[in-house]
């Protein structure tokens, strides 16, 4: 049961699908007033129609996180509608895994990832900063990744963007001490979202599993054909192999659902039996 979500105004970027959709729905169900941002207006409308149909509070504004003016306008909409933005979840992101040898076909997606994954976070922080500082209270949750922990073969640009997210979080935490709580959430590999649609070279995923590549490939094959061992898909098993979008969304809601005096600042969300190394 939610303890501290009630009436918090939570803004979520990338709220039209994937993690953002789940985070928005779960926060709203916990009593928060949710404001969604996404570039896809139809998807936003569907998500927030569902939130309101379930008796919860929510509003949205179409915005491209790479455009500061659009993000600032969405923040003004949130303030006009609900009085403030208490929490910003910088969730919008893309994952263009590719080797540098793939540069000819990867370059456009790499540049877009830099715009979304880095500039989008900078724009979000900048748009909410003044009103959080003036109120003396706020929280920014930035979705990074374990890919940001190191330079990994097949993810150079993506890893760099997620390392930047962590650096931005750390700097904001230092600068805004006592006024803005800052949380960096680092998920490991997850299926069931549209992140995979941005992968340029499928083999690049193996950089993160290293010497466990053979085991990982076998597990993926078992997952695909429905023969994954039960203990690997049992969330109560220490062998649980792969987190789900729902697992990650629950973790994000958990870091928001804290008293203002408690900050869960760095959270890595793993499956205890996963094959990822970092």
SERO-4910 file (N, C-alpha, C, O; in steps of 0.05 Angstrom, whole numbers):
BEGIN
 pado doro    nc1    nc2    nc3   cac1   cac2   cac3    cc1    cc2    cc3    oc1    oc2    oc3
  Unk    A     17    -24      0      0      0      0     18     25      0     37     27     15
  Unk    A     10     44    -17     25     69    -18     25     84      8      5     85     22
  Unk    A     48     94     15     51    110     39     54    140     33     44    157     49
  Unk    A     67    147     11     74    175      7     69    185    -21     79    205    -29
  Unk    A     54    170    -37     47    179    -64     23    198    -65     20    214    -83
  Unk    A      6    196    -45    -20    210    -46    -16    240    -51     -2    254    -36
  Unk    A    -28    249    -73    -28    277    -81     -2    289    -90      0    312    -97
  Unk    A     19    272    -92     44    282   -104     38    286   -134     24    269   -147
  Unk    A     49    307   -146     47    311   -174     72    300   -188     94    310   -184
  Unk    A     68    279   -204     90    264   -216     89    268   -246     69    260   -259
  Unk    A    110    279   -257    111    282   -286    130    260   -297    151    256   -287
  Unk    A    121    247   -318    135    224   -330    139    229   -359    120    233   -374
  Unk    A    164    229   -368    170    231   -397    169    203   -410    174    183   -397
  Unk    A    162    203   -435    158    177   -449    135    161   -437    137    137   -436
  Unk    A    114    175   -430     92    163   -415     72    148   -433     54    135   -423
  Unk    A     76    150   -459     57    137   -477     60    108   -481     42     95   -493
  Unk    A     82     96   -472     87     68   -476    109     58   -457    121     74   -443
  Unk    A    113     32   -458    136     20   -443    136     26   -413    115     27   -400
  Unk    A    160     31   -403    163     37   -374    147     61   -366    134     62   -345
  Unk    A    147     82   -383    133    107   -376    104    102   -372     92    114   -353
  Unk    A     91     86   -388     63     80   -385     58     66   -359     40     73   -344
  Unk    A     74     46   -353     71     31   -328     75     48   -303     60     47   -284
  Unk    A     96     65   -304    102     82   -281     79    102   -277     71    106   -254
  Unk    A     69    113   -299     46    132   -297     22    118   -284      9    129   -266
  Unk    A     15     94   -294     -8     80   -284     -5     72   -255    -24     75   -239
  Unk    A     18     63   -247     23     55   -219     23     78   -200     12     76   -178
  Unk    A     35    101   -208     35    124   -191      7    135   -187     -1    142   -165
  Unk    A     -9    135   -209    -36    145   -207    -53    127   -189    -69    136   -173
  Unk    A    -49    100   -191    -63     81   -174    -56     85   -145    -72     78   -128
  Unk    A    -32     95   -140    -23    100   -112    -32    126   -101    -26    133    -78
  Unk    A    -47    142   -117    -58    167   -107    -44    192   -117    -51    214   -110
  Unk    A    -23    189   -135    -10    212   -146    -26    225   -168    -43    212   -180
  Unk    A    -21    250   -173    -32    264   -196    -10    264   -218     11    276   -215
  Unk    A    -15    250   -240      6    244   -259      3    261   -284    -19    265   -294
  Unk    A     25    272   -293     26    287   -318     45    273   -337     68    270   -331
  Unk    A     35    265   -360     51    250   -379     61    268   -402     47    286   -411
  Unk    A     85    262   -411     96    275   -434    105    253   -454    117    233   -446
  Unk    A     98    257   -479    107    238   -499    104    252   -526     88    271   -529
  Unk    A    119    243   -546    116    254   -572     92    243   -587     84    254   -607
  Unk    A     82    221   -577     59    207   -590     33    214   -576     27    204   -555
  Unk    A     18    232   -587     -7    242   -575    -28    220   -573    -42    219   -552
  Unk    A    -31    203   -593    -51    182   -592    -45    163   -569    -64    155   -555
  Unk    A    -20    156   -566    -13    137   -544    -18    150   -517    -28    137   -499
  Unk    A    -10    175   -514    -16    189   -489    -45    190   -482    -53    185   -460
  Unk    A    -61    196   -502    -90    198   -498   -101    171   -488   -118    170   -470
  Unk    A    -92    149   -500   -101    123   -492    -93    116   -463   -109    107   -447
  Unk    A    -68    122   -456    -58    117   -429    -74    133   -408    -83    122   -388
  Unk    A    -78    158   -413    -91    175   -393   -121    173   -393   -134    178   -373
  Unk    A   -133    165   -415   -161    157   -414   -165    134   -396   -184    133   -380
  Unk    A   -146    115   -397   -148     91   -379   -144     99   -350   -157     88   -333
  Unk    A   -125    117   -345   -120    125   -317   -145    139   -306   -153    133   -283
  Unk    A   -157    156   -321   -181    170   -311   -205    151   -309   -222    154   -291
  Unk    A   -207    132   -328   -229    113   -327   -228     96   -302   -248     86   -293
  Unk    A   -204     93   -291   -201     77   -266   -204     94   -241   -199     85   -219
  Unk    A   -213    119   -245   -218    137   -222   -194    151   -211   -195    162   -189
  Unk    A   -172    152   -227   -148    165   -217   -144    192   -232   -158    198   -251
  Unk    A   -125    208   -222   -121    234   -233    -97    235   -252    -75    224   -246
  Unk    A   -101    247   -275    -78    249   -294    -84    268   -316   -107    272   -324
  Unk    A    -63    280   -327    -65    298   -349    -40    294   -366    -21    281   -357
  Unk    A    -40    305   -390    -17    301   -407    -13    324   -427    -32    339   -431
  Unk    A     10    325   -438     16    344   -459     36    332   -478     56    321   -470
  Unk    A     30    334   -504     48    324   -524     73    342   -525     71    366   -526
  Unk    A     96    330   -523    121    345   -523    144    327   -532    144    303   -526
  Unk    A    163    339   -546    188    326   -553    209    333   -533    215    357   -530
  Unk    A    220    314   -519    239    320   -497    264    333   -507    279    345   -491
  Unk    A    270    331   -533    294    343   -544    290    373   -548    309    387   -555
  Unk    A    266    383   -545    259    411   -549    253    424   -522    232    418   -510
  Unk    A    271    441   -512    267    452   -485    241    467   -483    227    464   -462
  Unk    A    234    483   -502    210    499   -501    185    482   -498    166    489   -483
  Unk    A    184    459   -511    162    441   -509    160    428   -481    139    425   -469
  Unk    A    183    421   -470    184    410   -443    176    431   -422    160    425   -404
  Unk    A    186    455   -425    178    477   -407    148    482   -408    136    488   -388
  Unk    A    137    481   -432    108    485   -435     92    463   -421     71    468   -409
  Unk    A    102    438   -422     89    416   -408     91    420   -377     72    414   -363
  Unk    A    113    430   -368    116    436   -339     96    458   -331     83    456   -310
  Unk    A     93    479   -348     74    500   -342     46    488   -341     29    496   -324
  Unk    A     40    470   -359     14    457   -359      9    442   -333    -13    443   -321
  Unk    A     30    428   -323     27    413   -298     23    432   -274      6    427   -257
  Unk    A     38    454   -274     35    474   -252      7    487   -253     -5    491   -233
  Unk    A     -2    494   -277    -28    506   -280    -50    487   -272    -71    495   -261
  Unk    A    -46    461   -277    -67    441   -272    -67    432   -243    -88    430   -230
  Unk    A    -43    427   -232    -41    415   -205    -26    432   -185    -24    424   -161
  Unk    A    -15    454   -193     -1    472   -174     29    469   -172     42    488   -162
  Unk    A     40    447   -181     69    443   -179     76    418   -193     59    402   -202
  Unk    A    102    414   -196    113    387   -203    130    378   -180    151    390   -175
  Unk    A    121    358   -165    136    348   -143    158    329   -151    180    329   -140
  Unk    A    152    313   -171    171    292   -180    172    292   -211    152    293   -224
  Unk    A    196    292   -221    200    288   -250    214    261   -254    235    256   -242
  Unk    A    203    244   -271    215    219   -279    225    222   -308    209    222   -326
  Unk    A    251    225   -311    263    227   -338    266    199   -349    288    186   -346
  Unk    A    245    189   -361    244    161   -370    250    158   -400    261    138   -408
  Unk    A    242    178   -416    245    175   -445    273    168   -453    292    181   -444
  Unk    A    276    148   -469    303    140   -478    302    119   -500    281    106   -504
  Unk    A    324    116   -514    326     97   -536    352     82   -534    371     92   -521
  Unk    A    354     58   -546    378     41   -542    388     31   -569    382      9   -578
  Unk    A    404     47   -583    415     40   -609    441     24   -608    462     34   -615
  Unk    A    440     -1   -598    464    -17   -596    476    -22   -623    461    -30   -642
  Unk    A    502    -18   -625    516    -22   -651    545    -20   -646    554     -5   -628
  Unk    A    561    -34   -662    590    -31   -661    599     -7   -677    584      3   -694
  Unk    A    622      4   -671    632     26   -687    635     19   -716    634     36   -734
  Unk    A    640     -7   -722    641    -16   -750    614    -12   -764    613    -13   -789
  Unk    A    593     -9   -749    566     -5   -760    559     24   -764    536     31   -769
  Unk    A    579     42   -763    573     70   -761    556     81   -784    540     99   -780
  Unk    A    559     70   -808    544     81   -831    514     77   -827    499     95   -834
  Unk    A    506     55   -816    477     51   -812    468     59   -784    444     60   -778
  Unk    A    487     64   -766    480     70   -738    480    100   -732    468    109   -713
  Unk    A    494    116   -749    500    144   -741    475    160   -736    474    175   -716
  Unk    A    454    157   -752    430    173   -748    417    166   -721    409    184   -706
  Unk    A    416    140   -715    404    133   -689    422    141   -666    412    148   -644
  Unk    A    448    140   -669    466    149   -648    462    178   -642    460    186   -618
  Unk    A    460    195   -662    456    223   -658    429    228   -644    426    246   -627
  Unk    A    409    213   -652    382    216   -640    383    208   -610    370    220   -593
  Unk    A    398    186   -605    401    177   -577    414    198   -559    406    202   -536
  Unk    A    434    212   -570    447    233   -555    427    255   -549    427    266   -527
  Unk    A    410    262   -568    390    283   -564    370    274   -543    363    290   -525
  Unk    A    360    250   -545    338    241   -527    350    234   -500    340    244   -479
  Unk    A    370    217   -499    380    207   -474    395    227   -457    395    225   -432
  Unk    A    409    245   -470    424    266   -454    409    292   -454    403    303   -433
  Unk    A    404    303   -477    391    330   -478    363    329   -466    354    348   -454
  Unk    A    349    306   -470    323    304   -458    324    306   -428    306    318   -415
  Unk    A    344    294   -415    347    295   -386    354    324   -378    344    334   -358
  Unk    A    373    336   -392    380    364   -386    356    382   -388    352    399   -371
  Unk    A    340    378   -409    316    395   -413    296    391   -390    284    410   -380
  Unk    A    292    366   -383    273    360   -361    281    373   -335    265    386   -321
  Unk    A    307    369   -328    317    381   -303    314    411   -303    305    424   -284
  Unk    A    322    423   -326    321    452   -328    293    463   -326    289    484   -314
  Unk    A    274    448   -337    246    458   -337    233    457   -310    215    473   -305
  Unk    A    241    438   -293    229    437   -266    245    450   -244    235    454   -222
  Unk    A    270    456   -250    289    464   -229    280    488   -213    279    487   -188
  Unk    A    273    510   -226    267    535   -212    243    531   -193    244    540   -170
  Unk    A    222    518   -202    198    516   -185    203    496   -162    192    499   -141
  Unk    A    220    476   -166    227    459   -143    244    473   -123    240    471    -99
  Unk    A    264    488   -133    282    503   -114    266    524    -99    270    528    -75
  Unk    A    248    538   -113    233    559    -99    214    548    -78    208    561    -58
  Unk    A    204    524    -83    186    511    -63    202    497    -42    191    491    -20
  Unk    A    228    492    -47    245    479    -27    241    450    -25    248    437     -5
  Unk    A    229    438    -47    223    409    -45    217    399    -73    203    411    -89
  Unk    A    229    376    -80    224    363   -105    241    338   -107    258    332    -90
  Unk    A    236    323   -128    251    298   -133    254    295   -163    235    298   -179
  Unk    A    278    288   -172    283    281   -200    292    252   -201    312    245   -187
  Unk    A    279    235   -216    286    207   -220    296    204   -249    281    208   -267
  Unk    A    321    197   -252    333    193   -278    337    164   -284    350    150   -268
  Unk    A    327    154   -307    331    126   -314    357    124   -330    358    133   -353
  Unk    A    376    112   -317    402    106   -330    402     77   -339    381     67   -348
  Unk    A    424     63   -336    426     35   -345    452     24   -335    471     38   -330
  Unk    A    453     -3   -331    478    -15   -325    498    -12   -348    522    -14   -344
  Unk    A    488     -7   -372    505     -2   -395    523     23   -390    544     26   -402
  Unk    A    514     41   -373    529     65   -367    551     60   -347    567     79   -341
  Unk    A    554     36   -337    575     30   -317    602     27   -329    623     30   -315
  Unk    A    604     21   -355    630     16   -368    627     19   -398    605     17   -409
  Unk    A    650     22   -411    650     20   -440    648     -9   -448    666    -25   -441
  Unk    A    628    -16   -464    623    -44   -470    622    -47   -500    611    -30   -514
  Unk    A    634    -68   -511    634    -73   -539    605    -74   -549    588    -89   -538
  Unk    A    599    -59   -570    572    -59   -581    553    -38   -570    530    -36   -578
  Unk    A    563    -22   -550    544     -2   -538    559     24   -532    551     38   -514
  Unk    A    580     30   -547    596     54   -540    579     79   -537    582     93   -517
  Unk    A    563     85   -557    547    110   -556    525    108   -535    521    127   -519
  Unk    A    511     86   -534    490     83   -514    501     84   -486    490     97   -469
  Unk    A    523     70   -481    536     70   -455    544     99   -448    541    107   -424
  Unk    A    554    114   -467    563    141   -461    539    158   -453    541    175   -435
  Unk    A    516    154   -466    492    170   -459    483    164   -431    474    181   -416
  Unk    A    484    138   -424    474    131   -397    494    138   -375    486    143   -353
  Unk    A    520    137   -382    540    148   -363    536    177   -358    539    187   -336
  Unk    A    528    192   -379    522    220   -376    498    225   -358    498    244   -342
  Unk    A    478    208   -360    454    210   -342    463    208   -313    454    223   -296
  Unk    A    480    188   -308    490    185   -280    505    210   -271    502    218   -248
  Unk    A    522    221   -288    538    245   -281    519    269   -276    524    284   -258
  Unk    A    499    271   -293    480    293   -289    465    290   -262    461    310   -248
  Unk    A    458    266   -255    444    261   -230    462    268   -207    454    282   -188
  Unk    A    488    259   -208    506    265   -185    510    295   -182    511    305   -160
  Unk    A    514    309   -204    518    338   -203    493    352   -191    496    370   -175
  Unk    A    470    344   -200    445    357   -190    442    351   -160    433    369   -145
  Unk    A    449    327   -152    446    320   -123    464    338   -106    456    348    -85
  Unk    A    489    343   -116    508    359   -101    498    388   -100    500    401    -79
  Unk    A    489    399   -123    481    427   -124    456    433   -109    453    455    -98
  Unk    A    437    414   -108    411    420    -97    406    408    -70    383    405    -62
  Unk    A    427    401    -55    425    388    -29    404    401    -12    403    425     -8
  Unk    A    386    384     -1    366    394     17    342    406      4    323    414     18
  Unk    A    341    407    -23    318    418    -37    307    400    -58    283    399    -62
  Unk    A    325    385    -72    316    366    -92    329    339    -86    353    337    -86
  Unk    A    312    319    -83    322    292    -81    328    282   -109    312    288   -128
  Unk    A    349    267   -112    357    257   -139    361    227   -137    376    218   -121
  Unk    A    348    213   -155    350    184   -156    359    175   -184    347    183   -204
  Unk    A    379    158   -185    388    146   -210    380    117   -209    389    102   -192
  Unk    A    364    109   -228    355     81   -230    369     68   -254    367     78   -276
  Unk    A    382     45   -248    397     31   -269    385      3   -273    390    -15   -257
  Unk    A    368     -1   -293    358    -28   -299    378    -44   -315    395    -33   -329
  Unk    A    376    -71   -312    392    -88   -329    374    -95   -353    355    -81   -359
  Unk    A    381   -117   -367    365   -124   -391    336   -130   -385    330   -143   -365
  Unk    A    319   -121   -402    290   -125   -399    278   -130   -426    284   -117   -446
  Unk    A    260   -150   -427    245   -154   -451    217   -142   -448    209   -133   -427
  Unk    A    203   -140   -470    175   -131   -469    171   -102   -472    150    -92   -465
  Unk    A    191    -87   -481    188    -58   -486    196    -53   -515    205    -71   -529
  Unk    A    193    -28   -523    201    -21   -550    230    -12   -552    238     -3   -574
  Unk    A    245    -15   -531    274     -8   -532    288    -24   -553    306    -14   -567
  Unk    A    281    -50   -556    295    -67   -575    292    -58   -603    308    -65   -621
  Unk    A    271    -43   -609    266    -34   -636    288    -15   -646    291    -10   -670
  Unk    A    304     -4   -628    325     15   -636    352      1   -640    371     14   -649
  Unk    A    354    -25   -633    379    -39   -636    387    -41   -665    371    -49   -682
  Unk    A    411    -33   -672    421    -33   -699    433    -60   -706    429    -71   -728
  Unk    A    449    -71   -688    462    -97   -692    455   -115   -669    464   -111   -646
  Unk    A    439   -136   -674    429   -153   -653    452   -167   -637    449   -172   -613
  Unk    A    475   -172   -650    497   -185   -636    510   -168   -615    524   -177   -598
  Unk    A    504   -142   -616    516   -123   -597    507   -128   -569    520   -120   -550
  Unk    A    485   -141   -565    475   -147   -538    494   -165   -523    494   -165   -498
  Unk    A    510   -180   -537    528   -199   -524    551   -186   -509    564   -199   -493
  Unk    A    556   -161   -515    578   -147   -500    573   -145   -471    592   -144   -455
  Unk    A    548   -145   -462    541   -142   -434    541   -169   -419    540   -169   -395
  Unk    A    543   -191   -434    542   -217   -420    569   -232   -420    573   -251   -406
  Unk    A    588   -222   -437    615   -231   -436    618   -261   -437    608   -274   -455
  Unk    A    631   -273   -417    636   -301   -417    611   -318   -412    612   -343   -414
  Unk    A    589   -305   -406    564   -319   -403    548   -320   -429    524   -326   -428
  Unk    A    560   -313   -451    546   -310   -476    531   -336   -484    508   -335   -493
  Unk    A    545   -359   -481    533   -384   -489    508   -390   -471    488   -399   -481
  Unk    A    511   -386   -446    489   -391   -427    466   -371   -433    443   -379   -433
  Unk    A    473   -346   -438    453   -326   -444    437   -334   -470    413   -333   -470
  Unk    A    452   -342   -491    438   -350   -515    420   -374   -511    398   -375   -523
  Unk    A    428   -392   -494    411   -416   -489    386   -407   -474    364   -417   -479
  Unk    A    389   -389   -455    366   -379   -440    347   -364   -458    322   -367   -455
  Unk    A    357   -347   -476    340   -333   -494    325   -352   -512    301   -348   -517
  Unk    A    338   -373   -522    325   -393   -538    303   -407   -523    281   -411   -534
  Unk    A    308   -413   -498    287   -426   -481    264   -408   -476    241   -416   -476
  Unk    A    270   -382   -471    249   -362   -467    231   -360   -492    207   -358   -490
  Unk    A    244   -359   -515    230   -356   -540    211   -379   -546    189   -375   -555
  Unk    A    221   -404   -541    204   -427   -547    187   -437   -524    174   -458   -526
  Unk    A    188   -422   -502    170   -428   -479    180   -451   -461    164   -462   -446
  Unk    A    206   -457   -462    216   -479   -446    235   -469   -424    249   -486   -412
  Unk    A    235   -444   -418    252   -433   -397    245   -447   -370    221   -450   -363
  Unk    A    265   -456   -356    261   -471   -331    244   -454   -312    248   -430   -309
  Unk    A    224   -466   -298    206   -451   -281    220   -434   -260    211   -412   -254
  Unk    A    242   -444   -249    256   -428   -228    269   -403   -240    274   -384   -225
  Unk    A    273   -402   -266    285   -378   -278    264   -356   -283    271   -333   -286
  Unk    A    239   -364   -284    218   -344   -288    201   -339   -263    182   -324   -263
  Unk    A    210   -351   -240    196   -348   -215    209   -325   -199    232   -327   -191
  Unk    A    194   -303   -195    205   -280   -182    213   -285   -153    228   -270   -142
  Unk    A    203   -307   -142    210   -314   -115    234   -333   -114    242   -343    -92
  Unk    A    246   -339   -137    269   -357   -138    295   -340   -141    295   -320   -155
  Unk    A    316   -349   -127    341   -335   -129    353   -338   -157    372   -324   -164
  Unk    A    342   -357   -173    351   -361   -200    336   -344   -220    341   -347   -245
  Unk    A    318   -327   -211    302   -310   -229    321   -297   -249    340   -284   -241
  Unk    A    314   -300   -275    334   -294   -295    332   -267   -309    352   -256   -318
  Unk    A    308   -256   -311    304   -231   -327    282   -214   -315    259   -224   -313
  Unk    A    288   -190   -308    267   -173   -297    248   -165   -320    255   -165   -343
  Unk    A    224   -158   -312    203   -150   -331    199   -120   -329    208   -107   -310
  Unk    A    185   -108   -348    179    -79   -346    164    -73   -320    167    -52   -308
  Unk    A    147    -91   -312    132    -88   -287    150    -86   -263    146    -70   -245
  Unk    A    171   -103   -263    190   -103   -241    204    -75   -239    207    -64   -217
  Unk    A    212    -65   -262    226    -39   -262    207    -17   -253    214      0   -237
  Unk    A    183    -17   -264    164      4   -257    158      3   -227    156     25   -214
  Unk    A    156    -20   -215    152    -22   -186    175    -10   -171    171      3   -150
  Unk    A    199    -14   -181    223     -2   -167    222     28   -169    229     42   -149
  Unk    A    215     39   -192    213     68   -195    192     80   -177    196    100   -164
  Unk    A    169     67   -176    148     77   -158    157     76   -129    151     93   -113
  Unk    A    172     55   -122    182     52    -95    200     75    -86    198     85    -64
  Unk    A    217     84   -104    236    106    -97    221    132    -94    229    150    -80
  Unk    A    198    135   -108    181    159   -105    164    157    -80    160    177    -66
  Unk    A    156    133    -73    138    129    -50    154    128    -24    153    108     -9
  Unk    A    168    150    -19    184    153      6    178    179     18    169    198      5
  Unk    A    182    182     45    179    208     57    199    227     46    220    219     36
  Unk    A    193    253     47    211    273     35    240    271     46    259    278     33
  Unk    A    242    262     71    268    261     84    285    237     76    308    235     85
  Unk    A    274    219     61    289    195     53    293    195     23    274    198      7
  Unk    A    319    193     15    325    192    -14    339    166    -20    361    160    -10
  Unk    A    327    150    -37    340    126    -48    355    135    -73    343    137    -94
  Unk    A    380    141    -70    394    157    -90    404    141   -114    405    151   -136
  Unk    A    413    116   -110    424    100   -131    413     72   -129    418     58   -110
  Unk    A    398     64   -149    384     38   -148    390     23   -174    384     32   -196
  Unk    A    402     -1   -172    405    -19   -194    385    -41   -192    383    -54   -171
  Unk    A    369    -45   -212    348    -65   -211    357    -89   -228    358    -88   -252
  Unk    A    362   -111   -214    372   -136   -227    354   -159   -221    340   -160   -201
  Unk    A    356   -179   -238    346   -206   -231    369   -220   -218    392   -219   -228
  Unk    A    364   -234   -196    386   -245   -180    401   -267   -195    424   -272   -189
  Unk    A    388   -280   -215    402   -301   -230    409   -293   -259    412   -311   -276
  Unk    A    411   -267   -264    415   -258   -292    443   -264   -302    461   -271   -287
  Unk    A    446   -262   -329    471   -267   -341    488   -241   -346    510   -243   -355
  Unk    A    477   -218   -340    491   -193   -345    513   -189   -325    511   -197   -302
  Unk    A    535   -178   -334    560   -177   -318    563   -152   -302    574   -153   -280
  Unk    A    554   -129   -312    561   -103   -300    540    -93   -280    544    -72   -269
***
